[in-house]
């Protein structure tokens, strides 16, 4: 029984570690896709969410750069 609990714990820790490294990557990619599809309003909303939710992450920095470009280019 202990063996199964330890295996389950190891799997859960591995999954959480893998997910935490993304720091908004999927949402950033969706925003980039929306931008390429000329859905500017939705892209801006998604970029803003990445900046808010993942402040300080590399993806937040990219999102902020895209926000600056999109809002400056209006």
C-alpha positions in Angstrom: 0.0 0.0 0.0 2.8 2.4 0.9 4.5 1.7 -2.4 1.3 2.8 -4.4 1.0 5.9 -2.3 4.6 6.9 -3.0 4.2 6.2 -6.7 1.0 8.3 -6.8 2.8 11.1 -4.9 5.7 11.0 -7.3 3.5 11.2 -10.3 1.5 14.2 -8.8 4.7 16.1 -8.0 6.1 15.5 -11.5 2.8 16.7 -13.0 2.7 19.8 -10.9 6.3 20.7 -11.6 5.8 20.4 -15.3 2.7 22.6 -15.2 4.2 25.3 -13.0 7.1 25.9 -15.4 4.6 27.1 -18.1 3.6 30.3 -16.3 0.8 31.2 -18.8 2.5 29.7 -21.9 -0.8 28.3 -23.2 -2.7 31.5 -22.7 0.2 33.5 -24.3 0.1 31.2 -27.3 -3.7 31.6 -27.6 -3.3 35.4 -27.5 -0.6 35.2 -30.2 -3.0 33.1 -32.3 -5.8 35.6 -31.8 -3.5 38.4 -32.8 -2.5 36.6 -36.0 -6.2 36.1 -36.8 -6.8 39.9 -36.5 -8.9 39.4 -33.4 -7.2 42.3 -31.7 -9.6 42.9 -28.8 -9.5 39.3 -27.6 -5.7 39.1 -28.0 -5.4 42.2 -25.8 -7.6 40.7 -23.2 -5.6 37.5 -23.1 -2.3 39.4 -23.0 -3.6 41.5 -20.1 -4.6 38.3 -18.2 -1.1 36.8 -18.7 0.5 40.0 -17.4 -1.8 40.1 -14.4 -1.8 36.4 -13.5 1.9 35.6 -14.1 3.6 38.9 -13.1 7.4 38.6 -13.4 7.4 35.5 -15.6 9.1 35.5 -19.0 5.7 35.0 -20.6 4.3 38.1 -18.8 7.2 40.1 -20.2 6.4 38.9 -23.8 2.7 39.7 -23.2 3.5 43.2 -22.0 5.6 43.8 -25.0 2.8 42.7 -27.3 0.3 44.9 -25.4 2.5 47.9 -25.8 2.8 47.3 -29.5 -1.0 46.7 -29.9 -2.1 49.6 -27.8 0.5 51.9 -29.2 -0.4 51.0 -32.8 -4.1 51.9 -32.4 
